[in-house]
Amino acid sequence: MQRVGFILKVKQDRIEEYKEHHRHVWQEMREALSRSGWHNYSLFMGEDGLLFGYVETEEGLAAALAKMDQEPINAKWQEMMAPFFEGIAGLPPDKAMYELEEVFHLD
């Protein structure tokens, strides 16, 4: 299992709305993530909108994202979420994730 951390930046004026959407993630989206090998997926956000994501996958983030690309619900979710983010240059949010290098893990 590979552990992956990534960051994105939510627009300051959209933080509460973003949080609300994530309190009610569509069941179909949850099922697609599970089918695509996303385990222990969590999102954390600072007051400034800096978003840190954590996920465990069998094959790494690129493979997990490729599997999600095969899920029709993913395109709908990404389109809905795109306006919430800063600096993604017109990309779907899942294509703008900045993957972080793991430098320590306590087993």
Secondary structure as GFF3:
##gff-version 3
##sequence-region A 1 107
A	DSSP	beta_strand	2	9	.	.	.	ID=ss1
A	DSSP	three_ten_helix	12	14	.	.	.	ID=ss2
A	DSSP	alpha_helix	15	23	.	.	.	ID=ss3
A	DSSP	alpha_helix	27	35	.	.	.	ID=ss4
A	DSSP	beta_strand	39	45	.	.	.	ID=ss5
A	DSSP	beta_strand	50	57	.	.	.	ID=ss6
A	DSSP	alpha_helix	61	69	.	.	.	ID=ss7
A	DSSP	alpha_helix	72	81	.	.	.	ID=ss8
A	DSSP	three_ten_helix	82	84	.	.	.	ID=ss9
A	DSSP	three_ten_helix	93	95	.	.	.	ID=ss10
A	DSSP	beta_strand	98	100	.	.	.	ID=ss11
###
